[in-house]
Each structure stands twice: as structure tokens, then as C-alpha cells.
């Protein structure tokens, strides 16, 4: 892995160089404490919010859109897959937790049943990571997702007067060489500054959620009274699912024209918290109680996904805490489950 130094004064120019070669997506501020990813051609390089911690909607939307046409059909042409019209993006400024989130969705959509639409977008994209300092809602350290060694092509860690730049892939090497003179090789002083930054960052985490024994704990706590209490608090609005970087629930429906001769099959984000998510024939519901739906979501994050894929699907980004109108805190949920069984 190559290690370079990008002066702070050169960052805007580097972003412009990237935009001259490809579509670039960057984090921008859109309200008080609110951020979203936008195409750089819609804003200026000065609008890039380097201070952001979490966007309202995670970057998974660029690989797994909130709504997309899977294929079109007609009596004349049969079935046709749509052409992916969006230009493959360079995603700039993704934090380690969101990179781990992409690892989870990569696993889900690329394991036994491979999703062509997701994988096509994913393979064509490039990713530039960005270091961050946690706030009171971050608990990625507990989930061991506060650092990342893969997924990205380039990664920028803040040091004095610039960024320590890690080059991991040939695509990252290519982006750096689009204007190589913006970078210099990292010095020993830059490395020392980086290590000092990481130490400050480790000490900055205040929210903790012990996870090593959660799969085993949850296996025996399906009847914990904590789930009923949680069901009474939750509105089942699905906000936590929509902002989660790893939720992959979706519904599929057909849009047919009035003639019945053509239509589209569409995929749209869904949530396991919605009552109709498990509706089956005869208007039966496999999880009619809200507490069952809520506990199912948490079980999937910290027990079911672990058993199937060997890792939890919660990355500790804090988005669910930020978005919940009932003020439900995932770290407190598991703390209550622990206390209910005396652990």
C-alpha cells in the first residue's frame, strides 16, 4: 500500500480533477446538523462538508436505490432489463462505519443469490474514504467498525495541514495520478501525526455497546420483557430501517399499463417493522404484534446475520438513534435485555 500526503490547500483542486474525469458524490450540509450526499456538479468544492459524521440516507442508495425498475415487459418484446443510466460514481468522504456497511450489503447481495443490479453498480463505482472524530451517538468502536482495511480505493486521514492518503487499489492509484503533483510522499512526521490522531480518536468514543456475547445472549432471550416494552414505545414508522446502511428489505410489485400489454417490475425499499411486511394469503400476518417485529429487527442485526455470515449487520453509525421519533437507542435496547436476564 502506498502512503502519500495531500496538502489541505490542494483538496479542492483534487476534487475538481476527479470531477473532470467522472461523476463525483460528496457530503454536503443541507440543514442544521443535517447532511446528505450530492453530486459535485450540483454544488461547489467549498460546499463539501468535511466535518460531517453521518448523512441522513446512507451511501448504499447508490448501489441499492430506494426504488428501481428490475425489468420491463410487453407482449411484443418480452422481458428487457433496463440500461443503468446513471454514470458510475466516485463516492468521496465515506467513513469507516459506512464502508463496513457496504461490506454487509456486498455480502447480502453477492453471496448465494447474486443480485446483478447491485453488483453491476458496485463493481463500477470507486470509493474514497475519510477519517472522522466520533460524537456522542457513534458506537462503531464497540462493533469494531471504527477502522477499515479494504472496500475503499483511497482513504484520507486528517493530519496537520493536510491528509495522509492511503492508496489501496489500482483504481485508487489511477485517481491519484490524474494529477500526481498535488501529492507528495508521506514523511515520518506525517505518520507520527496520524498515530497521535488515532489515539485521540480512540479516547473520544463515549458510547459503548458490548457485542462479543450478544449472539449467545439473544439466543436465549426471545421472551425477554424488554421486547414488549420496546414494542410499546416503537411507532413502527420504519425510519430506522430507511436510514440504516445495512437494511436490505425490499418489496417487489408490477406496474402494468391499462392495456395490460406492457409494464414494469419495480423494487422498492421496505421495512420488517411494517405490519404488512409479513402479510400472506388470507390477510394473515406472521408477526402481527409490534414487539415481535421490533425484536426481529434487532435479532437480525446482532444474531441472525452473525449466524449466517459471521458478522453483525449493525455498524454503529448512530443513524437509527438520530432518526427515531420515539427516542429509542439501540445501545440501551441491548442493555435492557442484559439487565432483564441479570447479565
Secondary structure, DSSP 8 states (H G I E B T S, - for coil): -EEEEEEGGGHHHHHHHHHHHSEEEEEEEEETTEEEEEEGGGS-GGGB-TT----SS-GGGGTS-SEEEEEEEETTTEEE-----S--EEEEEE-HHHHHHHHHHHHHHHSSS--HHHHHHHHH-EEEEE-----TT--TTTTT-S--SSS-SEEEEEETTEEEEEE-SHHHHHHHGGGGGGEEE--HHHHHHHHHHHHHHHHH-------TTHHHHHHT-TT-HHHHHHHHH-----HHHHH-SS---EEEEEEE-TTSSEEEEEEEE--TTSGGGGEEGGGEETT-SHHHHHHHHHHIIIIIHHHHHSS-S-----HHHHH-TT---HHHHHHHHHHHTT-
